Structures are given as structure tokens and as C-alpha cells.
Amino acid sequence: MSQNYTGSNPLITTEPYKELPANRYVESVSDSRQLDESEKNGGIQPFLNDEIAPTLSVADAIAQMLENLGVNYAFGVAGGAMASLWGALSNSSIEVLNFRHEAGAAFAATEAYFANNRPAVVFTTAGPGITNALTGLFAARGEGAKVILLSACTSAPQRGRWAIQETSTYTLPSGGIFTPGALFNYAITIESAAQLPQIFRKLALAMAQPGGFVAHLSIPTAVQTSLVEDISLPQLDVTPFPMTASKEAIAKSVELLSSSPFAIWVGFGARDAAEEILELAEKTGAAVMCSPRGKGIFPEDHPQFVGVTGLGGHASVLTYMEEQPPLRTLVLGTRLGEPTSFWSSALVPKGGFVHVDIDPEVPGVAYPHVETFGVRSDIKAFVKELLQQLPDASYSTIPLPRPEHKAIEPASDVDYPVRPEVLMAAIQKIVVEGSDAVVMAECGNSFTWSTHLLQFAEANRYRVSTGVGAMGHAVTGVLGAALASKSKAVGIVGDGAMLMNNEISTAVKYKIPAIWIVLNDARYNMCHQGMKILGLKGADATLPPTNFAMIARGMGAEAIVVVRESDIEAALEQAIASTVPFLIDVVIDADRPAPSGGRNKSLAAQGIKSSAAKNAVKQVSFPMV
């Protein structure tokens, strides 16, 4: 995945005793109990103090294993088939949160990982528990999170006999769910306690590697209660290490980037290199643009920032590429997929790309016909090396284009309904600038309004999903973000997503300070507006009007309805000050066109016409947000 890993997992800390559970970790090999090479067994050391008692169950051993991997939180929905595992997790140091739907639990686990850089667990029962979670796990893989799914499955003697919620090859495909593939980096069914040491070793190594990792451990009901006899779980004493580029790759990059002015294109994978990227930009005078997920990594108020690319992006980027085109662009930690680039040729510099990513398959994929020098490296390590070798460059005397921000017209006397741009201005003032809350935007028009109008000056404050773009990601993920960051988290969401999958009840149960700002327009409005732009008629994207504040209050949260622009700031201040889950139901102007100009130009470039009468409209998909 296009991201770097510099997390705080205690498994890979250079300070082996800091914040570690007592008697869980072996001491460093540099201490007074050094082992010889044969005892180290290639770096895998058995527990020396607390060997697992013979009466320990597999479920208890797995919970202990997850504690040792640095897991803080487990999100899921319980069931009879995994009762033993559920009990073991509940009696461990891991905080267990029982959600209302498995997909929401997986979205929350994904966002918890990004909030604290620790692997998170999703737990489900058999059958529908697993299949319900798959969408959220698909998002975890696409976003580059570290998430471990624990699921129950039917025990061997009962398979093929129509057990309740039977989960076996008789009822579900094995490939892709119970085996590694496109969904899971690692997947295995645990049939014996003897498998645990090797499973733990694989997970420990994976958690220490840069990038995302999604695993699935399926544990038959009977195996969960079986005893672990005479088995010691291994422990890896691994220190963090960056994936660095070769000297030849650095030298070639310096040669390509020092010959003439270049631009920097920042993606989500560069989020841990914000300081270095700022220094590089100011050292070289390079213009900087970012993907939607990369907002805030480079300060958006900086004079060298020319805008966001892709969905919800800024026309100022195209203006820069037309008026002051760089010879090359240094791409840092983005896959340049459709949500980031629309694959537009207007974003391709004459000399092509120097594309840096930890995934060797990323460079050159989005633009296969463009000259690309690919570098496999941790972004932070690469930029640090580049700073040492690139010569300083003088700034251009021509000011760079800046993201466009139209002045908001004065409100009418009616002051109703709320214009989305007015709502975003209030969120910018009260939430972005007035608090330290993490801000998440749901897919759809919530994504485009937020990405286009909100400005961030620091990394890890803004989250959107562009890999999968599932409705319900931000609505439920906001719980994981608030919980793991131990602060407020705000979800800017649409009414369609709020109706599809929300976890207000869960937030109330665990007193999680999540805030939902619902753009209530009684439509799937990206679809509605998109169909209108494409000239396609007859499709219905409307929803019955819903009072979300009433629903939220009925679940025990605080809530308020906002119908007038003059009431927005007060409502946001009330939400930020609240210590409980809070929902703001904003009745917005459904006919205000969302800032999707870049997407429309992309469709036009692909031959999409707006006149259905002339039979010129091709079948297209809506944006992958």
C-alpha cells in the first residue's frame, strides 16, 4: 500500500521496556541475559519468564498474542460460535467494543489504526458475521491499515451437516476469505494449538514492516476451548527500520530533479514525512500539490501550495501546470489513481515522474505510458537523503497559483436552507482552527465539499477514503478515530450514509466523543447531481426527509437541528464543548452544485457527452471516492 509505517507498536520500539505489559516481552539481547546464536534461533526468542501454563486455552493464548503485538482495541459483534474467544478478549488488557454491525466495526478498527499507529482487531462470529465485515476489511486493505480479523468457523466434525450459521467450504468459498489474496495479506484457519507459534511469528514480522497488513485468523468453535500444552509463543525483538533507497536510486533522483524546476505531489503515504517535505519544498522552491488523502501534510496556507488534485480538488493545479509547468514531478506516497489524478494528461510534466513508494508495483501503474523513474523507499528516509544532496534553488519571481476560494455571498433574509459553502466556512473556523479534532469526510458530496473548501496546516487531521469509498466509512470510522486519538473526532457525512450504517448507539454506550455533521438534503446527491450533469433522466436518487437529531436523541446522544445559517457556529461550538456523542442535523441547499469540476472535465476527456438525446452518452461509473 502507498503508505509508510513509523508507528508506536511496542513490538518494534527501540526502548523495549517503555509502556510494555509486565512479563510479556523478553529483554533485549544487549542486557545481562544475552543469548548465544543457537538460543536466539534467528532472532526468535521463547518466553523466558512466563511460559504458558498447560491449562491455557487457545482463545486465551490468542488474546495474549494480540496483547504482545500491541493491540489496544478490538471492535466487533459477538455470537455463540466465538463465545470463548469473545470472553478471552474481554478478560485481557485489550478494550473490547461491541458494535451494532460488523462493517462498522471494521471501519472503526481501520481509523483507530490511523489514529494511534497500533494494529487493531475486528472480531466476528461465523457465517454472516464474517461476510458483514468484508466491506470494512476491504477498506482496511485499500487504505493501508494494520487490522487483524478474528472469526469463528464451524468445527471439523460438524462441517457439511447444516450446523447453525455453518462456515466451511460447504457454505463459503475458501479462496480469498480463508486464504491470502486480494482481501487478506495473510489468512489461516487454526485447527491446532501447535500452529500458534508460527502464526504469531508471521504476524509479529508483518506488524514490524512498513505499509498496511490485513490478516484473518479463523478459529473453529471447538478449537477455541482446546488447551495449549507445552507451547511457548515466540517473540521477535525487532527495532524499527526504514525501507531505504539504494545509493544509485538517490543519485539518479538527484540528477533528474536538480536539472530544472520540479513539482512535488504529496500523497497519504507521506504523512510521516511532513517536516522533511516542507524543508525540501522551501530548499528548492518547488510547487506542492496533494491528493485528497494528503491534505495537511504540506500546509495548505503555504505560498508554495498550489492545491488539491483529483476529486474535490482545485483548478489552480491545472493553472500551475499550464502556466508554470515543471520539467518533472516528484511523487511521494500516492498511487495516482482516479480519485487523485483522474488519469489526466494535464497533470503529466514533460520529463515525467520520479515516483517514490514503499510498494514496488505502484510507480508507473496509473500512467503506464509516461516516463517514470520508480524508487522503492520509505518517504521520510528518501526525502532526508535528498535534502543532503540536492542543491538549493532560487525561488521563481512569479507567484504560484493558489487554491481558489470564492467569496461567500451575504445570506438572504430567509437564511434557509443552509448553503454547503457556509457550513464549511463555519467548520473551518470552529472545528479545524478552533480545536484539535480529527476531521473525516464521508464519500459523496460530503467528500467534495470538505476536500475543496477545508484547509489544514498539519498532517493527520483529515481523513477520507479513496481506495474503496464505502458509504458508512466515516459515519462509523469516526468512533475509532475518537477512541484511539483520545480526542474529539468529527464526521462530515451525508444523510444516505447516516441511514445506511451508523454507530450512534455504540458511541453512547462507550461514551466516545464522536460528532456527526449530517448534510441533510434528502438525496443521494452526488448521484442526483451526477445524473443531471450527464443528461441521464428517470433515475430516482431521492430519500424521504429524515430528522436525524430525533433519531440520535432517541439513542441517547445529544443532537440539534440547524436550518438557518446564522445558527451554525453556535451549534458547532456546542458540539465541540460536549463530552458525549453529538449530532448536528444540517438542512442544506440540495441544489448547490458540488465542486466536482475536475471530475466533469475528466469525464469529458473520456468522451462523455451531456446530451442523451443524441445517444452520445456512454455508460460510466460515478467517482470512486
DAZI-V911051 format. One record per helix or strand of 2 or more residues. SS is the DSSP state (H for helix, E for strand). FROM is the first residue (numbers start at 0). TO is the last residue. If there is no record, write none. Layout:
ss from to
SS FROM TO
SS FROM TO
//
This chain:
ss from to
H 9 11
H 36 39
E 43 45
H 57 67
E 72 75
H 79 89
E 94 97
H 101 115
E 119 123
H 127 142
E 145 152
H 155 157
E 185 189
H 192 207
E 212 219
H 220 224
E 233 235
H 246 257
E 261 265
H 267 283
E 286 289
H 291 293
E 304 307
H 314 322
E 327 331
H 337 340
H 344 346
E 352 356
E 371 375
H 378 388
H 419 431
E 437 440
H 444 452
E 461 462
H 472 484
E 488 493
H 494 499
H 503 509
E 513 519
H 524 532
H 547 553
E 557 561
H 564 576
E 581 587
H 596 604
H 611 613
//
